[in-house]
Amino acid sequence: MLNYKDFVPKEISASGFLRPGEYEDFDQAVLAANAWLKEAGVKLLKIETVVLPNIHSRWEEGTGDAAIRTSGDSPSQWHQFLRCWYYESEEDLGKTGEA
């Protein structure tokens, strides 16, 4: 079965009135992905960098939210993260007809 796992720099402090939020560096997401890949034993298909707005907003559901919004009158923060596409086993890969 095709799966994905996101590695998002963590929010250190939330944004507030006239104060932007603080977040880990993108490098932390890369380190987390490397650690997971080393231990997970999955068949990696692809790693991509994804950029989405407002994923840490209290009105959004993070990277899995299918309807992330922006508005022309309010500020938006765009966040970069890693998405790993994978199969859990070689058997899953064979079911797709790919090699």
N, C-alpha and C positions, 0 to 999 in steps of 0.2 A: 504494500500500500504506500502510495506517495504521501510524504509528510514534509512539514517544514518546521523550523525552530528559529525564532528571532532572538538576536542578541542586541539589546538596547542599552546604551549608556544610562546608568541609573540617575534619577533625579536626586540631587543633594539637598536642594531647598526649593520649595515651590515659589512661583512668581507671586507677587503681591501688587498692591496699588503702586504704580510707578517704579516697580522693582522687578527686573527679569529673573527668571528661575536660574538655578545653577545646576549643571549636569556634569557627570564624569566625561572624560575625554573619550573620543571614538576608539582610541587604542585599548581602552578597558573592555569594550565590546569584542574587539579582535582577540584579546587574551582569553576572554570567557569562551568564545567560539572554539579556539584552539584547544582549550582544556576539555571542553565537552566532546569534541571530535576525537580526541585522544582516548577518552574513556568509553564513549558510546558504542563503538564497534558497528557503526552504520555504514551503508554504501552511499557516499556523498555523490550527488549529481551535479550540484551547482551552488555557488555562493554568489549572492548579489548584494549590492549596496542599495538600500531603499531610503528615500527621503520623503517624509510625510509631515504635514503640519499638525501641531497641537496634540500629539499623541499622549502627552502627560496631562492634558486638560481634564478637569473633573467631569466634563460633559462628553468625553470620548471614552472609548473602550480599549485604548492602546493600539498596538499594531494590527490586531485582528479585526478592528472595526471597519466595516465596509463603507461607512458614510462619514468620513472625517471632513469637517467643514472649515471654511475660512470665510471671512467677511471683509468687505472693502473698507469699512469704517473702523474696525477694531484690529489691533495688532495680532499677528500670527507668529508663532515660533515654529520653525521647520527643524526636524530632527533626523539625523542620519543614523541608520542601524544596519546590521548584517542579517540577512535571511539565508539560512542553509536549507536547501531542498535535498531530501534523502529518502532512501528506502531502508527499512529496518534490517533487511536481510538480502542476500543474493537471490534467494527464492522469489522474493517480491519483485526484484528487477527482472527476472526471467518471465514473469507473468505479463509484462507489458510488451514483450516482443523486442525490447531493446537489448543491446549487448554492450 
